[in-house]
Amino acid sequence: MKGETWSLANHPLFQAALTGDRAIAIADTTQDLGIQTDPDLSAQFQRASIRSCLLVPIRYHQTWLGILELHHCGDSAYVWSDSERVLVEAIATQVAAALIQAQAYTNLETLNQQLAALERTQSNLIAIVGHELRTPLSTIQVCLESLASEPEMPLEFQRSMLETALGDSERMRSFLLNK
């Protein structure tokens, strides 16, 4: 069966297992009308020597995840017991839980990657904002310290220092308002 493609998705036998939400046991595939009326499926069962099969839907709440199939190969038919059905149904329940957990883990990994990218973006934004604010703050500080420490500074220099400080404070204000 390895490497073969089985188009079962729309086959009535498999649809019955899904819609009926129950195990379907076929003791003899050579006598089952559902299989025998489909020449391709019948031929595939014959090539694989599948004489009996048990189909159990894998479902988690209202979500269909697949079908668990057991095949009995050989010359004679096999009647699946109730205990075998119950066991395989329990296994299908565990498979469903494992599949949902694997999907949740994959989703969590994706969310963690998105969170890491968001944190990098946030860090870059903080670095840019810090740079944009540090430069004018440094200029304002130098201008104000010069004005405070040099009372005899010529009026033209004082005016230039105040204009520079006011210009940089306006640059900071507009930066903060536009971001």
Secondary structure by P-SEA (a helix, b strand, c coil): cccccccccccaaaaaaaaacbbbbbccccccaaaaacaaaaaaaaaaccccbbbbbbcccccccbbbbbbbbccbbbbbcaaaaaaaaaaaaaaaaaaaaaaaaaaaaaaaaaaaaaaaaaaaaaaaaaaaaaaaaaaaaaaaaaaaacccccaaaaaaaaaaaaaaaaaaaaaaaac
